[in-house]
């Protein structure tokens, strides 16, 4: 894949090579990046052994139906745990809202499935291009990175947070908030590990602190209230983040094993959207996708049905749905009544790519293509995909529109034209041309 040459001067960083899961240093304010840019690492500090034996055992347990969704700690602030962009930035909420209003928009990044077990190269491709977006004019610069899950492979181990998270984003000068993916909560067979332990330490801290996993790099742990929460940046944006648990497939947000706390949360969050007459962009995000096309990962039909039920009950539907999990980019349009809802998968943030192939003949898929959705009244179209490149989403929310762009890393760090995009009119909930802020 082609890359543009770096023009910035960089100083090498010598990390702490002792990485454990104990101890943290409280700072009282957030820190996001190194004081000066540093060079991309050429290798991991901690060798990642093969997980083949563990996956073989997991496959056998799956065949025997002996793996179920795992319970997780309740978030802070129920029934609607909430994190604001102002809190994540450690800044005054009123001043931030005035700044966003003056800009006429908010911009953020999103991608998932970033942690590579083979080395830093593929994740660096995406991270470097994302960092280059901060050379834009102020109103076009991203305010945060919303990670779509699977931060760490293969089992969310604290030992790999330095190589797979802190080092790749050491130059990313903004907050990173995250969904927990199945690999972030998955527990390797025959271990005493606790599900989500390292994720909760590094993303759901109660105070801004530097964890030992950061290895001396300048990024504080995030202060998310838990693994499901509302992330809001008034006046333009509200993201409802759900945790779709630890199975390879399907995604699970509610069942007998984990309860229905996320459905209670979702109903409370959607009712608040309605009661406050929130006029900005409403996004639902979960790691496992509702739909996939030809991927090794399947659909999460029960999860989709449960979310639909709450949306129908409250009368509030999202303007877009973001997911990861499938290791590629896919964009769907769901025709729901008189509205159109984009569903996007961006699971090619650095981990292994997965090709989309027709079941017969091995030929590539041609778009647009209608999905055959059994028992689903709404028509769903696969509009576009990329299974060749690593990449990310650049999302722009204005007072009247939500625009989602897809940028492959192979275009080069300095390329600013997306390879795919979709725009939703917030009022009509139909797909339109972008008119800008």
HELIX and SHEET records of a PDB file:
HELIX    1   1 UNK A   52  UNK A   63  1                                  12    
HELIX    2   2 UNK A   85  UNK A   89  1                                   5    
HELIX    3   3 UNK A   93  UNK A  103  1                                  11    
HELIX    4   4 UNK A  121  UNK A  132  1                                  12    
HELIX    5   5 UNK A  133  UNK A  135  5                                   3    
HELIX    6   6 UNK A  138  UNK A  140  5                                   3    
HELIX    7   7 UNK A  158  UNK A  160  5                                   3    
HELIX    8   8 UNK A  161  UNK A  161  1                                   1    
HELIX    9   9 UNK A  162  UNK A  166  3                                   5    
HELIX   10  10 UNK A  182  UNK A  185  1                                   4    
HELIX   11  11 UNK A  197  UNK A  203  1                                   7    
HELIX   12  12 UNK A  212  UNK A  214  5                                   3    
HELIX   13  13 UNK A  261  UNK A  275  1                                  15    
HELIX   14  14 UNK A  301  UNK A  314  1                                  14    
HELIX   15  15 UNK A  409  UNK A  411  5                                   3    
SHEET    1   A 2 UNK A  24  UNK A  26  0                                        
SHEET    2   A 2 UNK A 209  UNK A 211 -1                                        
SHEET    1   B 9 UNK A  82  UNK A  84  0                                        
SHEET    2   B 9 UNK A 229  UNK A 233  1                                        
SHEET    3   B 9 UNK A 237  UNK A 241 -1                                        
SHEET    4   B 9 UNK A 281  UNK A 285  1                                        
SHEET    5   B 9 UNK A 320  UNK A 323  1                                        
SHEET    6   B 9 UNK A 339  UNK A 346  1                                        
SHEET    7   B 9 UNK A 329  UNK A 336 -1                                        
SHEET    8   B 9 UNK A 379  UNK A 386 -1                                        
SHEET    9   B 9 UNK A 369  UNK A 370 -1                                        
SHEET    1   C 6 UNK A 175  UNK A 178  0                                        
SHEET    2   C 6 UNK A 144  UNK A 147  1                                        
SHEET    3   C 6 UNK A 105  UNK A 111  1                                        
SHEET    4   C 6 UNK A 391  UNK A 398 -1                                        
SHEET    5   C 6 UNK A 401  UNK A 408 -1                                        
SHEET    6   C 6 UNK A 420  UNK A 425 -1                                        
END                                                                             
